[in-house]
Amino acid sequence: MRDIWNPWHGCKKKSEGCAHCYMYYLDEKRGQDGSLIFKVKNNFDYPIQRDKYGNFKIKSGEYIRVCMTSDFFLEEADEWRQDAWDIMRIRNDVIFMLITKRPERVRQCLPLDWGSGWENIWFNVTTENQKRADERIPMLLDLPFKHKGILVAPFIEEIHINKYLSTHKIETVSCGGENYDGARPLHYEWVKQLADDCKNNDIGFTFFETGNVYIKNGKRIYSENKFDQMKQAYLENLNYESSKPQFFNIPNYNNALFLEEKIFKPHCKYCSIKKQCSGCGNCGKCNKDSIR
């Protein structure tokens, strides 16, 4: 995935998946309190920021994850959300991925001109265990979004969601294990069952990382290296690409506009989300010591 847009930062823990929140962990290492919620002023209008030549920094067709250090539907962000919607309306040629643990708040937070949804918004709920799957997915199915997905992360418990997948209202399911302090194990069998259910319903499935602790065939695999986790997940060969087209009707959407600018590193061949990525910048952060 090309980029992240965090118009606000900080969150309130909501459920079991929040127990070892990566944002809280990283904020604590920086001497910050992850529960403090604030508008990120220098980044708030990022999707409409322009470079020195007057071009949008975010190009047409890019895929942007929103609020990865917060929740887009957080109550404390109500005063800022309308301006964020306005930005996404302007950039209707960019795909915005929204992820929430608060689907019960979504309907009251939609813009007045929402109708049945905007083509460039991909809406996901997280479902870390069966309890949250049964709580959130029915709300997801009922909400007015044109593109709906499920993010099982952190994947901390076996879940069974075939009855929701069989409604054919879900386009993608992604999953990954837990990282950082207190990471709970992810079992291969859980992922395999979920992958099989998605394939049987012709729903796109992505296993993007194992997390710190991965259990397979009774063997405990521990890794803090994100590239190793990504590679292990990729080599399980569980990913599935749906036969149904995605983002077919988005105005001006053309991934080819920036294909020539893509920069991929050697380890990218093991990335399960490469097709949704427009490449990284040549910033040097991916050095050879990080690639195994």
N, C-alpha and C positions, 0 to 999 in steps of 0.2 A: 504494500500500500504506500502510496506516494507521500502522504502528508497527514498532519494532525492539526486540528484547530481547537484550541482551548480558550473559548471566550471568557470562561471563569474557572477558578481553581478552588479545590477544597470540597469536602463532602461530609455527609452524616452517614454513619454506618447503618445499614438497613436490614441485613439478613445474614445467614450463615456464611455466605461467600465473602462477606466483608471482614470476617474475623482477622484475617492476615492480609489486609488490603495492601497492594504494592505501592499505592500512592502514599498512604500513611507511613509505610516503611521508608520510602525514599525521602519524604519530607522530614521524617525524624532524623535521618542521617545528615540532612542539611540544617538541622536545628530549627525546623519549622513544625507547626501544628497543622496536620492535615484536616482537622475539623473546622478550621477557619476558612470561611468562604468569601472570596473577593473577585471582583471583575478584573480581568487581565487587560489593562488599558492599552498597552502597546501591541497587543495581539488580537484585540476584540474584532477589528475590521479586517483581519488578515485576508479573507477571501476576495476582498475588493481592493487590496493594496496593489500599487503598481510599481514597476521597476523604473529606473532612470530614463527608459525609452518610452514610458507611458503604457507599457503592456502589463496586463495582470500578472502578478507573480505566480498565481495558481492558474495553470493553463486549462483551456477547454477540454472536457473529458476526464479530468483527474478525479481521483477517488479519495475523499477526505473523511477521516474519522473525527467525530466531534465529541468534545468533552471527555477525553480519556483520563483526565484527572478530576472528574466531577461526575455529575449526572445532569443531562440537559433539562430534565423535568423536576429538578430539585426545587422545593418551595422557596428557598432563599434566593433563587435566581429569577423569580417571577418578574421583577422590575426590569431585567435586562433581556428577557427572552424575545419580546416583540422585535427589538432591534436586530437580534440574531436571525429571526425569521425573515426580516426585510432583506438582510444580506443574502440569504439563501434564495430568496425570490429573484434578486438581481442576477445571481449566478446560477441561472437555471440550466447552464451547460456543464455544471460540475455536480458530481454525485456526492451527497452528504450522507454519511452513515451515522444514525443516531442509535445509541444503546442506553437502555434504562432498566433499573430495578423498580421503577415507580409507574407502571402502566395505568394504575388507578388514577393518576393525576393528568394523564395525557390529554383526554378529550377537552378538559377545561382550559388547556394551555395552547390549543391550536389557533392559528390566525383565522380571521373572519372569512377570508377568501379560500379557505382550505378545500372545501367541497369534499370530493371523495379521495383527495390526496394529491400530492405533487409527484410528477414522474421522477424527479431527481432526488427524492428522499427515500433512503432505505432504512426501515425501522426494525430494530431488534430488541427483544427482551432477553435478559440473562436468566438462566435456570440452572443453578448450581447443584440442585438435588431434586428429588421427586416432589417434595412439598412445594417448592417454589415453581416447579414446572406446572403443577396442577393449579397453582394460584395465578400465575402470570400468563400462561399461554392462552387460556380461554379469553382473557382480556385482549391479548394481541389479536386473536382471530376476529374479535368484534370491532376493533378500531379501524377507522377509515384511512388506511395506507395502501398504496398501490403495490409496494414491495415490502414483504415481511420476512424476517429471519429470526432464528433462535441462536443465541450464543451460550453454549454450555461451558462456562468458565468463571471461576475455577471449577473444574469437574471433580467434585469431592464425594460423589455418591452415585451408585448405579441409578439410571433413570429409564423409564419406559414411556415414550411419547408417541407411539405409533398411531393411537387414536386421533391425535392432533395432526400428525403428518398426513393421514389419509383424507383430511378435508381438502387437500390440495390448495390451501391458502398460504402455505409456507414455501418460500422459494429456496432458502438456504439454511443449513445448520452448520455451525462451526464449533469446535471444542478445543480445549487445551487445559493442561494441568496447572497446579498452583506453584508459585515461586516465593522465594525469600523466607523470612523467619516463620517457623511453624508450618511450613508447607505440608499439606496432607496428600497422601499417595493417590495416584491415578492408576487404575487397573486396565490392562489391555482389553479384557473381556467387556468392560463397560463401553469402550470406544467401538469395539467390533460390533456389538449389538446395535448401537446407535447408527453406525455406518450402514449396516445391513438394512435397517428400517428405512433409511433415507434412499438407498439404492432401489429398494422395492417400491418406493413411492415416487421414483424419478425426481428426487430432491437433491440439489447440490450439497455435498458434504465435504468439509475441510477439517482435518486434524492438523493444527498448526504448530503445536509444541506439546511435549510430554510433561513439562513442569519439573521441579527438582527431584521428585520421587515417583518413579514409574515401576509398576509391578507387571511382569510378564512371565508366564510359565513358572510362577513361584519364585522368580528371581527379582531382587530389588535392584533397580538401576538408579543410581543417584548422580545427578549432574547439575552444577550451577551454571554451566556454559550454555547460553541460549542457542548458539549455533548447533551444539550437539543435540539439544532437545528438539530443535527444528528438523535436523537430519534424521533422528530416530523416528519422529512422527511421519516424516515423508516416506521413509523406507518401509513403513508398515504397509504401504500400498492400499490404504483404506479410503483415500479420497475419491470422490465421485463427481463428475460433471454432468449436470442435468441436460437433457435434450432440449429443454425449453430456453428460448432466447431471453437474455436479461438486458434491461435498460434500452429496449428497442425503440421506444418512442420519446426519448429525451431530446428536447430541442438542441440542435447544434452539437449533439454528443458525437465526438469523433476521436477515438483513441489514437488514430493514425496521425493526428496533428503533432504529436510529440514523440512518436516511436523512435525517430532517428536520434533523439536526445537521450535515450535510455542508457543508463550505465549500470551494468550488472557485475557483481563480483563472483569469483569462483564458487562460493558457497551458495549462491542464489539458485543453483540447479536443484537444491534440496528444499527450496521454499515452497510450501503448499499454497501460498497466496500470490504467487508470482504473476498469474494472469490478471490479478486485480491491481497490479503494481505498475507504475510508469517509470520504475527505476529510481535509483538514489542519485544524489549529487556526489561528485567526486571530492568528498570532504576529508577523506583519509581516515575516518573513524574505523572503517573495516580494514584493519591491517592484517598482515599475513599471520600474526601470532594469534589472532582470534579465529582463524579458519583451521579446522582440523578435519 
